[in-house]
């Protein structure tokens, strides 16, 4: 396969130039100008972005246990449409991925039905109850890349310290859902004017940043890195920035809804705006955007959290937290970060590909000669409207429904094969004819 004339963006080698990419035997063999190959399938990427496949390190695939929301197959197909070629499956399934037996169960499902690369995150504690450590060594030996109790924080400080010490011994990444439920319990929106106006219980910023502070302190004590998930507020950004300046090994992610939407989006009681942590104030959104621009926040992840209609289309207080994001993450980032000049293409691509791969210590997110050919051809200027009926995901609970976004993945290539091709432009042309 020969991809011609695209703007090739590789964050590892700091490449951002128009050139060709030759793919042979599933791997990238050459990046250069004016490559000729008589027997290659040619993709004309003129005026398009050519970038590594996205590495989404925060995805809820719901299988095993809640296949009505999402499956490994449907979630990976949704990922391919959105340019995600590798994803980390979070462990809050039913049963939780907290043992060798359960990780083997998930590995079997992945081997049979995954359409993209799926990596596994194990649970820190048994059943994610925060009472007893999982067999972290066993999880690592079965292939888990990280551990997290995502959806919950480990409240017991000494237990969390022991988890970090065990993770250090096993050399496995730790992802922290930083939330003190004694401060957030029962809340459904950001605490402040919005919660007062809507008559809903609020979730304070302190419930996040106080736990971020604790998790960073424990990482320093254990001498092992932590990765802070779904950062949503200004104080968390400040704490992570200070820790980095002090040489503490911490990385962080945010999700598109936190740099695109503020708490005012919940004014209509739209449950697609109910996420955990909640949408915050405009000042918090600005702080998240600044944190992305300054490199304090290393990673953009979707936090893809599918739910059925009957779990979302109910009263705000009773609705589940979470939104889907695999199919909109890249377009939301282009619209909010590239189009506004907040990030350049190398900066954005690094947060979507190379940085998450580095946190997880996997050989992904790069276009270096010899690396597996997981890459995208993206039409960055094409605008589209987010419509429920066009989602590949089994669930439709998206925060960007009805919005116009820019950026369409035209080709997703996995191990040198086209696994997704956008046909919407072809259909549109046929209708016009």
Helices and strands as residue ranges (DSSP letters): E 2-10, E 15-24, E 27-32, E 42-44, E 49-52, E 54-60, H 72-82, E 84-89, H 100-113, E 117-122, G 126-128, H 136-141, E 146-147, H 157-170, E 173-176, H 181-184, E 189-190, H 193-198, E 202-203, H 206-222, E 226-228, H 234-245, E 250-254, H 256-260, G 263-266, G 271-273, H 282-294, E 299-300, E 304-305, H 309-312, H 329-333, I 334-338, H 345-349, I 350-354, H 355-360, E 375-385, G 388-390, E 404-414, E 417-421, H 424-432
